[in-house]
Amino acid sequence: MQQIINFLIKYRNLLLFLFLLVVSISLTVQSHDYTRYQFIHSSGNFTGGALSSKQSVADYFNLKQVNQELANENAKLRMLLDGLKADTLRIDTTTVIAQSTYTVIPAKVIKNSFLKKDNYLTLDIGEENGIEPDMGVITDKGIIGIIDRSNSNYSRVISVLSSDLSINAQIKGSNVIGSLKWNGQDPYYLSLEDVPRLAQVKKGDTIITGKQSTLFPPNIEIGTIKKAELIDNGAKYKIDVQLFNDLTDLGYVYVVKNKILPQLKEIDTLGLND
């Protein structure tokens, strides 16, 4: 108690000044409409600014959750789109997704290589999310690779930037198909090989996933033709395809599971053991 009394005595002049200042400001604000309006307006701006800053901080820390929700929503839309392509007369979206050939699972890339002869990615989902080998990986801009192994929480993807990987692809607007491979040099280009000499090939044509592929949905746009030349004494084309995807800068991707792949594998093996 004595300390409080000593404090009041020591700072009595300052405390008196602050008290009179508050009283004078209060009287001024109350006696003039314009001053009162400006005071309230300024207070509102300060409070609004503080709340806005607080919300901005909260929004920043919620970005991970928002991104995940957007990825999940995009996955549902991809399944819906695949179902609508199969049958444009279906109306019920639940039925469309259920009858879609592919299941789409969002994932985040946590490791990515693109400068080696054979490149791989690591995803933050695994067997607990239904991930298993022989599932395709795509983005909204094209194909990424194929799952080759997984554990409970993570999975590895063979990138299309790998010398041993060959993807079935075709020229959009035609039935011309070929094998899409990487030449081990430029990560922005793949080569479409084994295209017959009689095929209509034009610079600027779009390359898409082929209907014969069992790992990727058909008609996914991959890139455009930048150069085409005849090889093997003019028997076939070798085509340079500039990718829509930037495989050096990947964030979220989608793993696609072909729901009828086990049936296709089963039919392919019939008679082999007879």
Contacts in CASP RR format, 6 or more apart in sequence:
PFRMAT RR
TARGET T0000
AUTHOR 0000-0000-0000
METHOD contacts of the structure
MODEL  1
MQQIINFLIKYRNLLLFLFLLVVSISLTVQSHDYTRYQFIHSSGNFTGGA
LSSKQSVADYFNLKQVNQELANENAKLRMLLDGLKADTLRIDTTTVIAQS
TYTVIPAKVIKNSFLKKDNYLTLDIGEENGIEPDMGVITDKGIIGIIDRS
NSNYSRVISVLSSDLSINAQIKGSNVIGSLKWNGQDPYYLSLEDVPRLAQ
VKKGDTIITGKQSTLFPPNIEIGTIKKAELIDNGAKYKIDVQLFNDLTDL
GYVYVVKNKILPQLKEIDTLGLND
8 15 0 8 1.000
28 35 0 8 1.000
29 35 0 8 1.000
29 36 0 8 1.000
29 39 0 8 1.000
30 36 0 8 1.000
67 252 0 8 1.000
68 106 0 8 1.000
71 106 0 8 1.000
71 108 0 8 1.000
71 252 0 8 1.000
71 254 0 8 1.000
72 106 0 8 1.000
74 106 0 8 1.000
74 140 0 8 1.000
74 254 0 8 1.000
75 104 0 8 1.000
75 105 0 8 1.000
75 106 0 8 1.000
75 254 0 8 1.000
76 97 0 8 1.000
76 104 0 8 1.000
78 102 0 8 1.000
78 104 0 8 1.000
78 254 0 8 1.000
78 256 0 8 1.000
79 96 0 8 1.000
79 97 0 8 1.000
79 100 0 8 1.000
79 102 0 8 1.000
79 103 0 8 1.000
79 104 0 8 1.000
80 93 0 8 1.000
80 96 0 8 1.000
80 97 0 8 1.000
80 100 0 8 1.000
82 100 0 8 1.000
82 101 0 8 1.000
82 102 0 8 1.000
82 104 0 8 1.000
82 217 0 8 1.000
83 90 0 8 1.000
83 96 0 8 1.000
83 97 0 8 1.000
83 99 0 8 1.000
83 100 0 8 1.000
83 101 0 8 1.000
84 90 0 8 1.000
84 96 0 8 1.000
85 219 0 8 1.000
86 99 0 8 1.000
86 100 0 8 1.000
86 101 0 8 1.000
87 96 0 8 1.000
87 99 0 8 1.000
90 96 0 8 1.000
90 99 0 8 1.000
100 259 0 8 1.000
101 217 0 8 1.000
101 258 0 8 1.000
101 259 0 8 1.000
101 260 0 8 1.000
102 217 0 8 1.000
102 256 0 8 1.000
102 257 0 8 1.000
102 258 0 8 1.000
102 259 0 8 1.000
103 256 0 8 1.000
103 257 0 8 1.000
103 259 0 8 1.000
104 254 0 8 1.000
104 255 0 8 1.000
104 256 0 8 1.000
104 257 0 8 1.000
105 125 0 8 1.000
105 129 0 8 1.000
105 130 0 8 1.000
105 131 0 8 1.000
105 254 0 8 1.000
105 255 0 8 1.000
105 256 0 8 1.000
105 257 0 8 1.000
106 252 0 8 1.000
106 253 0 8 1.000
106 254 0 8 1.000
106 255 0 8 1.000
107 123 0 8 1.000
107 124 0 8 1.000
107 125 0 8 1.000
107 129 0 8 1.000
107 131 0 8 1.000
107 137 0 8 1.000
107 155 0 8 1.000
107 252 0 8 1.000
107 253 0 8 1.000
107 254 0 8 1.000
107 255 0 8 1.000
108 123 0 8 1.000
108 124 0 8 1.000
108 125 0 8 1.000
108 251 0 8 1.000
108 252 0 8 1.000
108 253 0 8 1.000
109 121 0 8 1.000
109 122 0 8 1.000
109 123 0 8 1.000
109 124 0 8 1.000
109 250 0 8 1.000
109 251 0 8 1.000
109 252 0 8 1.000
109 253 0 8 1.000
110 122 0 8 1.000
110 123 0 8 1.000
110 124 0 8 1.000
110 154 0 8 1.000
111 120 0 8 1.000
111 121 0 8 1.000
111 122 0 8 1.000
112 119 0 8 1.000
112 121 0 8 1.000
112 122 0 8 1.000
112 159 0 8 1.000
112 247 0 8 1.000
112 248 0 8 1.000
112 250 0 8 1.000
113 119 0 8 1.000
113 120 0 8 1.000
113 121 0 8 1.000
113 159 0 8 1.000
114 159 0 8 1.000
114 161 0 8 1.000
114 187 0 8 1.000
114 247 0 8 1.000
114 248 0 8 1.000
115 187 0 8 1.000
117 162 0 8 1.000
117 163 0 8 1.000
117 184 0 8 1.000
118 158 0 8 1.000
118 162 0 8 1.000
118 163 0 8 1.000
118 164 0 8 1.000
119 159 0 8 1.000
119 161 0 8 1.000
119 162 0 8 1.000
120 156 0 8 1.000
120 157 0 8 1.000
120 158 0 8 1.000
120 159 0 8 1.000
120 162 0 8 1.000
121 137 0 8 1.000
121 144 0 8 1.000
121 145 0 8 1.000
121 156 0 8 1.000
121 157 0 8 1.000
121 159 0 8 1.000
121 250 0 8 1.000
121 253 0 8 1.000
122 154 0 8 1.000
122 155 0 8 1.000
122 156 0 8 1.000
122 157 0 8 1.000
123 131 0 8 1.000
123 137 0 8 1.000
123 154 0 8 1.000
123 155 0 8 1.000
123 156 0 8 1.000
123 157 0 8 1.000
123 253 0 8 1.000
123 255 0 8 1.000
124 153 0 8 1.000
124 154 0 8 1.000
125 131 0 8 1.000
125 153 0 8 1.000
125 154 0 8 1.000
125 155 0 8 1.000
125 255 0 8 1.000
126 150 0 8 1.000
126 151 0 8 1.000
126 152 0 8 1.000
126 153 0 8 1.000
126 154 0 8 1.000
126 155 0 8 1.000
127 150 0 8 1.000
127 151 0 8 1.000
127 152 0 8 1.000
127 155 0 8 1.000
128 152 0 8 1.000
128 153 0 8 1.000
130 257 0 8 1.000
131 147 0 8 1.000
131 150 0 8 1.000
131 155 0 8 1.000
131 255 0 8 1.000
132 147 0 8 1.000
132 150 0 8 1.000
133 147 0 8 1.000
133 148 0 8 1.000
133 149 0 8 1.000
133 150 0 8 1.000
134 146 0 8 1.000
134 147 0 8 1.000
134 215 0 8 1.000
134 261 0 8 1.000
135 146 0 8 1.000
135 147 0 8 1.000
135 215 0 8 1.000
135 255 0 8 1.000
135 256 0 8 1.000
135 257 0 8 1.000
135 258 0 8 1.000
136 143 0 8 1.000
136 144 0 8 1.000
136 145 0 8 1.000
136 146 0 8 1.000
136 147 0 8 1.000
136 215 0 8 1.000
136 216 0 8 1.000
136 255 0 8 1.000
136 256 0 8 1.000
136 257 0 8 1.000
137 143 0 8 1.000
137 144 0 8 1.000
137 145 0 8 1.000
137 146 0 8 1.000
137 147 0 8 1.000
137 157 0 8 1.000
137 253 0 8 1.000
137 254 0 8 1.000
137 255 0 8 1.000
137 256 0 8 1.000
138 144 0 8 1.000
138 216 0 8 1.000
138 217 0 8 1.000
138 220 0 8 1.000
138 253 0 8 1.000
138 254 0 8 1.000
138 256 0 8 1.000
139 245 0 8 1.000
139 250 0 8 1.000
139 252 0 8 1.000
139 253 0 8 1.000
139 254 0 8 1.000
141 221 0 8 1.000
141 244 0 8 1.000
141 245 0 8 1.000
141 246 0 8 1.000
142 220 0 8 1.000
142 221 0 8 1.000
142 222 0 8 1.000
142 223 0 8 1.000
142 243 0 8 1.000
142 244 0 8 1.000
142 245 0 8 1.000
143 160 0 8 1.000
143 167 0 8 1.000
143 209 0 8 1.000
143 216 0 8 1.000
143 220 0 8 1.000
143 222 0 8 1.000
143 245 0 8 1.000
144 157 0 8 1.000
144 159 0 8 1.000
144 160 0 8 1.000
144 245 0 8 1.000
144 247 0 8 1.000
144 250 0 8 1.000
144 253 0 8 1.000
145 157 0 8 1.000
145 158 0 8 1.000
145 159 0 8 1.000
145 160 0 8 1.000
145 165 0 8 1.000
145 167 0 8 1.000
146 157 0 8 1.000
146 158 0 8 1.000
146 165 0 8 1.000
146 215 0 8 1.000
147 155 0 8 1.000
147 156 0 8 1.000
147 157 0 8 1.000
147 158 0 8 1.000
147 255 0 8 1.000
148 156 0 8 1.000
148 157 0 8 1.000
148 158 0 8 1.000
149 155 0 8 1.000
149 156 0 8 1.000
150 156 0 8 1.000
155 255 0 8 1.000
158 164 0 8 1.000
158 165 0 8 1.000
159 165 0 8 1.000
159 247 0 8 1.000
160 167 0 8 1.000
160 180 0 8 1.000
160 182 0 8 1.000
160 190 0 8 1.000
160 247 0 8 1.000
161 182 0 8 1.000
161 184 0 8 1.000
161 187 0 8 1.000
161 247 0 8 1.000
162 182 0 8 1.000
163 181 0 8 1.000
163 182 0 8 1.000
163 184 0 8 1.000
165 181 0 8 1.000
165 182 0 8 1.000
166 179 0 8 1.000
166 180 0 8 1.000
166 181 0 8 1.000
167 179 0 8 1.000
167 180 0 8 1.000
167 181 0 8 1.000
167 209 0 8 1.000
167 213 0 8 1.000
167 216 0 8 1.000
168 177 0 8 1.000
168 178 0 8 1.000
168 179 0 8 1.000
168 180 0 8 1.000
168 209 0 8 1.000
168 210 0 8 1.000
168 212 0 8 1.000
168 213 0 8 1.000
169 177 0 8 1.000
169 178 0 8 1.000
169 179 0 8 1.000
169 180 0 8 1.000
169 192 0 8 1.000
169 207 0 8 1.000
169 208 0 8 1.000
169 209 0 8 1.000
169 210 0 8 1.000
169 213 0 8 1.000
169 222 0 8 1.000
170 176 0 8 1.000
170 177 0 8 1.000
170 178 0 8 1.000
170 207 0 8 1.000
170 208 0 8 1.000
170 209 0 8 1.000
170 210 0 8 1.000
170 211 0 8 1.000
171 195 0 8 1.000
171 199 0 8 1.000
171 200 0 8 1.000
171 201 0 8 1.000
171 205 0 8 1.000
171 206 0 8 1.000
171 207 0 8 1.000
171 208 0 8 1.000
171 225 0 8 1.000
172 205 0 8 1.000
172 206 0 8 1.000
172 207 0 8 1.000
172 208 0 8 1.000
172 219 0 8 1.000
172 221 0 8 1.000
174 199 0 8 1.000
174 200 0 8 1.000
176 195 0 8 1.000
176 196 0 8 1.000
176 199 0 8 1.000
176 200 0 8 1.000
176 201 0 8 1.000
177 195 0 8 1.000
177 210 0 8 1.000
177 212 0 8 1.000
178 192 0 8 1.000
178 193 0 8 1.000
178 194 0 8 1.000
178 195 0 8 1.000
179 192 0 8 1.000
179 193 0 8 1.000
179 194 0 8 1.000
180 190 0 8 1.000
180 191 0 8 1.000
180 192 0 8 1.000
180 193 0 8 1.000
180 207 0 8 1.000
180 222 0 8 1.000
180 241 0 8 1.000
181 190 0 8 1.000
181 191 0 8 1.000
181 193 0 8 1.000
182 190 0 8 1.000
182 191 0 8 1.000
183 189 0 8 1.000
183 190 0 8 1.000
183 191 0 8 1.000
187 247 0 8 1.000
187 248 0 8 1.000
188 242 0 8 1.000
188 243 0 8 1.000
188 246 0 8 1.000
188 247 0 8 1.000
189 226 0 8 1.000
189 240 0 8 1.000
189 241 0 8 1.000
189 242 0 8 1.000
189 243 0 8 1.000
190 222 0 8 1.000
190 241 0 8 1.000
190 243 0 8 1.000
191 238 0 8 1.000
191 239 0 8 1.000
191 240 0 8 1.000
191 241 0 8 1.000
192 207 0 8 1.000
192 225 0 8 1.000
192 237 0 8 1.000
192 238 0 8 1.000
192 239 0 8 1.000
192 241 0 8 1.000
193 236 0 8 1.000
193 238 0 8 1.000
193 239 0 8 1.000
194 236 0 8 1.000
195 201 0 8 1.000
195 236 0 8 1.000
195 237 0 8 1.000
195 238 0 8 1.000
195 239 0 8 1.000
196 235 0 8 1.000
196 236 0 8 1.000
196 237 0 8 1.000
197 230 0 8 1.000
197 234 0 8 1.000
197 235 0 8 1.000
197 236 0 8 1.000
197 237 0 8 1.000
199 237 0 8 1.000
201 225 0 8 1.000
201 228 0 8 1.000
201 237 0 8 1.000
201 239 0 8 1.000
202 225 0 8 1.000
203 225 0 8 1.000
203 226 0 8 1.000
203 227 0 8 1.000
203 228 0 8 1.000
204 224 0 8 1.000
204 225 0 8 1.000
204 226 0 8 1.000
205 224 0 8 1.000
205 225 0 8 1.000
206 221 0 8 1.000
206 222 0 8 1.000
206 223 0 8 1.000
206 224 0 8 1.000
206 225 0 8 1.000
207 221 0 8 1.000
207 222 0 8 1.000
207 223 0 8 1.000
207 224 0 8 1.000
207 225 0 8 1.000
207 239 0 8 1.000
207 241 0 8 1.000
208 218 0 8 1.000
208 219 0 8 1.000
208 220 0 8 1.000
208 221 0 8 1.000
208 222 0 8 1.000
209 216 0 8 1.000
209 217 0 8 1.000
209 218 0 8 1.000
209 219 0 8 1.000
209 220 0 8 1.000
209 222 0 8 1.000
210 216 0 8 1.000
210 218 0 8 1.000
210 219 0 8 1.000
211 218 0 8 1.000
214 258 0 8 1.000
214 261 0 8 1.000
214 264 0 8 1.000
215 256 0 8 1.000
215 258 0 8 1.000
215 261 0 8 1.000
216 256 0 8 1.000
217 256 0 8 1.000
221 244 0 8 1.000
222 241 0 8 1.000
222 243 0 8 1.000
222 244 0 8 1.000
222 245 0 8 1.000
223 241 0 8 1.000
223 242 0 8 1.000
223 243 0 8 1.000
223 244 0 8 1.000
224 241 0 8 1.000
224 242 0 8 1.000
224 244 0 8 1.000
225 239 0 8 1.000
225 240 0 8 1.000
225 241 0 8 1.000
226 240 0 8 1.000
226 241 0 8 1.000
226 242 0 8 1.000
227 239 0 8 1.000
227 240 0 8 1.000
228 237 0 8 1.000
228 238 0 8 1.000
228 239 0 8 1.000
228 240 0 8 1.000
229 237 0 8 1.000
229 238 0 8 1.000
230 236 0 8 1.000
230 237 0 8 1.000
230 238 0 8 1.000
231 237 0 8 1.000
231 238 0 8 1.000
258 264 0 8 1.000
END
